[in-house]
Amino acid sequence: MRSGSFCAIRASMALHEIVATQRAEVLLHWKEQVRGTLAPEAMPTIELINHLPEFVDEILAALREDAGLSSVGPSPEHSATAAGHGEQRLRLGFSLDSVVREYGALRDAIIATARHAGEPITFREMQVVFDCMITGIAHAVSEYTRQRDAEVLRHANEHFAFIAHELRNPLSAATMAFQQLKTKGQLPTEGRAVGALERGLQRTSELVEQTLQTARVASGIELRRQWTTLRSLFEDVEMGAISEAESKNVDIRMVLEKDERVHLDVRLVRSALGNLLRNAVKYTHEGGIVELRGAITNGRAVIEIEDRCGGLEPGKVEAAFAPFVRLDNQQSGFGLGLAIAKQAVDAHGGNIRVQNLPGKGCIFVLELPVTVVDVLREIS
């Protein structure tokens, strides 16, 4: 008798029907659980509810689909509703634990609504609801943490940029004063102190500029594209490395298949190439050769910088583009050059890689998607 009555009740109203007809009651139960506990008592209802109505509709769709009925919309698995909820909760200052517990409260609200209506819930229906909650939690937590990490990184970059900017002005003044004293012959000509001071000022200036460049690229500032040629870029970066190359008797050779105008952020690419070329000169053995090669293929600028460093040590290839990693512990520097080059290339939607040539050297390869204009064709 009891079994027959149970079947009659189940036939009268399934869980998807309860959720569909008593959606407002589900949300009311949920609000009563979270307001004043997981969420502030004074939070406006529109902010508190947020994406929950849409998520309840997605649970309804999943229940209907499991019951063999046509779906009224996407299920949580194929929706961005929970991800949007996670992002909104981060902006409102919710803890990650509160976000997770909100979904547990919604599950409890659905169960409480069904029980209040006097309708039992099957194990299968409960499993569908649980699966929806797990999926919702996964999407919400993933977006919450992704946005949180991006925000932390943005603040860190802003902090570094601020410090670097504040250091640049007094450092420039100190460097200028040093050069004036040196030009006027007012510095000692013997001893190592003057040379150490000059190298220290130069290295500190490089670190400040690299920090500013890193912060600019990482902050996602829009690219400032302008027209230039690979030859012009190559000549600019060669000028920045020629002094050290001459001191080591290193020959810098440029190889260009064709001179074409390209549309890109000149400052970023020049910085990337400059760092790579200076590194190549730094690590190349005295009397060696560094080749700077460029070509345009299928709308992509392919630039290669080959050195004669003797090859990379095991494990260095994988870590080459990480910040503060130096390819050779015997060399001085801050280990930021390759990381900055990668950021500049990434900002253009390109890629950078290194090919190790054991016993000889290595080749750094940059590929940048570019808009190209043939210089000769444009002149004619």
N, C-alpha and C positions, 0 to 999 in steps of 0.2 A: 504493500500500500504506500509506504513511504517512498519506495523506489519509483513507483508510478507517478506520485506527486512531484518528485524531483524532476522527472523527464518532462512533465507538463510545464513546470516552471521554466526549465531550460529552453523549452521550445517557445516560450512566450517572449523571452527577451535575451539575446546574446550580449556579450560585453560591448561589442561594437555599436549595438543599438543604444546601450546605456550611455556610452561616451558621446554618441551623436545627439541624443535627446537631452542629456543632462550635462552638457559641456560647461555651462555656467556654474553648476554646482561643483564640478571637478575643480575649476579655477578658484571658487570660493573656499573650498576645503584647503587648497594649496596655500592661498593667501593667509588663512588663519594659522597655518603651521609656520610660515617663514617670516611674517611681519613681526618685528620685535625680537626675533631670534637670529635668523640668518640675514635678515635685512632690517634696516632702521625702521622704527615705528612711524616716523614722520615722512618716509619716502613716498612720493606721489605714486598713485596706483598705476599710471601709465608707464612710469619707469620700472616699477616693481614687476608688473606683468610682462612687459617687454615682448619676447618672442614666444612666450608660453602658449598662447592660443593657436599659433601656427604649428607648434610642436605637438600639441594635443591632436590637431587635425591629421598630422602625419602618423601618430599612433593609431588613430582611427583608420587611416588608409591601410596600415599594416595589418590590423585586425580583420578588416574586410577582405583583404587579399588572402589572408590565411584561411578565412572561412569560405573561400572560393567565389567571392563576389567581386564585382568590378571595383577598382580602386578609384577613390575620389581625388587623389593627388599623390604626390611623391611620399615615399616612406622616409624615416630619418636617415637611412643608409645613403640615400641619393639626394639629400637636401643639405643646404648650408645654414638652415635655421639655427641649429645648436651652436655652430661656429660663430654666428652673429651674436648669439646670446653670451657666449664666452667673452667675446671682444667687448660687448657693452658692460659686462660685469667688471672687467678689468678697469675700464674708464671710470666706473662708479666707485672703485676702491674695494670691491668684494675680495675676500681671500679665496684662494683656489679650493680650499676645503669647503667653503660655503657654496661655491658653484657646484661641486660634486653632490653635496647634501640636498641642494634644491631639486635635483632629479630624483633622489630618494623620496623627497617630500611629495613630488608629483605622482610617483608610483603609489604611495600611501593614499593620496587623495583619490586616485581612481578606484582603489580597493574600497575605501570608505564610502564612496558614492554608490558603488554597486551594492554594498552591504546595506546601506541606508534604504536603497530601493528594494531590498529583500531578494536580490538576485544572486545566486551562487556564481562563482567564477571557476571555470574548468582549469585543469593544470596546463592545457595547451594555451589557453588565453593568457594565463599568468606568465607563461614562458615568452610569449610574443611581447607582452608589456616589458618584461625584464630585458629582453634583447633590445628593445627600443631605447630603454634607459641607458644601457651600456653603450650603445652606439652614440646616443646624445652626449653622454659624459665624455666619450672619447673625442668627439668633434669639438665640444666646448673647451675641454682642457687643452687640446692641441692648439686651438686658436688663441686661447688665453695666454699660454706659455710663449707661443710664437710672437705675439704682440708685446708681451712683457719683455722678452729678450731683446726685441728690436728697440724698445723704448730705453732699456738699460744701455744698449750699445750707442744709441743716439746721444744720450746724456753724457756717456763717457767721451764720445768724440767731441761734443761741445766743450766739455771740460778741458780736454787736451788742447783743443784749438784755442780756447781762451788763454790757457797758460802759455802756449807757444806764441800767441799774438802779443801778450804782455812782455814776454822775454825778448821779442824781436827788436823792439825799439831801443832799449838800453844796450843790447848786444850790438846793434848797428852803430850806435854812438861810440861804443868802446872800440869797435873795429876801425871806424873812421879815424878816431884819435890815434890809434896805434899806427895806422898807415901814414898819418901826417908826421908823427914823431920819427918814423922810419925814414920818410922822404927827406926830412930836415937833418937827418944824421944825429938825432938827439937820443938814440938808443945805443947801448953797448954793442960793439962789433965782435966781441969775444965771448966765449961761453955759449951754453946751450939754452939759457933762459929765454932769450928773445925768440929763438926758433920754436921752443916749446909753447910759448905764449901765442905765437902766430898760428901754429897748428891747432892749438886748443880753441882759439876763436873760430877758425875755419870749420872744425868738426862740430862745434856747438851750433854754428850758423846752419850747417847742413842738417843737423838733427831738428832744429826748429822748423826749417822749410819743409822737411820730410813729414814732420808731424802735422803741419798745416795742410799739406797735400793729402795726407792720409785721411784727415778729418773731413776734408772737402769731398773726396770721392765717396767715403763711407756714409756721408750724410744724405746721399741720394740727390744732390743738387743737379739740376738739369744740365745736360751737356751744352757747351757753347761752341757749336760747330762753325768752322770757317774753312775757306778754300786754301789749300796749300799743295805742295808737291812732295813726293818722297825725297827727292834730291835736296830740297830746302830743309826738310826735317833732318836728313842725314848730315848735312853741312853744319847745322846748328849744334847737334849733339857731338859732332866731331870736335868742334871748337872747345866744348866743355871738357873734353878728355885729352886733348892734344898735349897739354903741359905734362901730365903724368906719363903719357905715352912716350914723349921725347926723353923724359928723365930715365925711363927704363929701356930706351931704344926699341920700343914696340912699334911696329908698322901697322897703322889702321888703313885698311883697304875697303873702298866702297864699290859695290857691284850693283848696277841698276839695269834691268832689262829694258826699261822704257820710262820716259819721264811723263807722268800723268798727274793731273790735278785731282786731289781727293778731298772729300768733305768730312771733317772730323774735328774733335776738340784738340786744337794744336797744343795747348798747354799741357794737357794730360798725356798725350802721346809723346810729346817731347820729353816730359818728365820720365815716362816709362823707358823710352829708348836711352835717355841720358843715364839713368841708373844702371841699365843693363850694359851699356857700353863702358861706363866707368868701372863696373865690376869686372867686365871682361879684361880690360887693361890691367886692373889691379891684380887679378889672379894669373894672368899670362906670364910665363917665364920671361926673364929679361932677354931681349933680342928676338922675341917671338912675333907672331902676326895675329891680328884680330880682323876678321872680315865682317863687314856690315852689308848684307845683301837684301834687295827688295824687288818685289814683283807684284803685279796686279793680275789676279786670276778669278774669273767668274764673279766679279763684284766684291772680291775680298783682297785686301792688301796683306801679302805674306812677307814678313820681315824676319830675317835670320841674323843672329849675331853669334859668330863662331870664335872661340878663343883657343888658346894653347896652354891651358892650365894643367894638363896632364891627366884630366879626368876627375870625376867626383868620387869621394869615399862612399862605401856602402851605407845606405840609409839617407844620404844627403839629397838624393833626387826627390824622394817622397816628401821631404820636409823643406825643400828649397824655397817655397813661396810663403812659408809661415813667418809672421813677424818675429824679429829678434833672433833669427837663425842665420849664422854666418856659414858660408860654404867651407871656409878654412879657418880654424881656430888660431892660426898663426898671423892672420891679417887683422888689422884694426878696423873699426867701423861699428855701426849699431845694428846691422842685420835687418834694415828696413827697406833697402832698395828693391829687392825682388817682390816683397809684399806690396809695395806701392805700385810697381809695374803691373802686378796681377789685378789690383783694384782698378787701375786705369783701363786695362783691357776689358775687364768684366763690365765696367760702366758703358762701354761701347757695344756690349753684346758679343764680344769676341772671345778668344781663348788663347792661352799661353801655355807652353810646355817646354821641357828641357830634354834634350837627347844626350846621353852620356857617351863619350868616346874614350873608353879606358885607355890609358897610356898616351892619349893625345890631347884631349880637351873636352869641350861640350858645346852644344848648339842650343841657344834659346830661340824659340820660334813663336812669333806673334802672328795671329790671324785676326784681322779687323774687317768687319763688313763696312764697305764705303761706297759712296756715290762717286763715280769717276768721270772725268772729262779729259780727253786727250789734248795735251798742250798744243801740239802742232796743228791739230784739226781746228782748235779754237782760234788760233792766230790766223789761219787761212780763211 
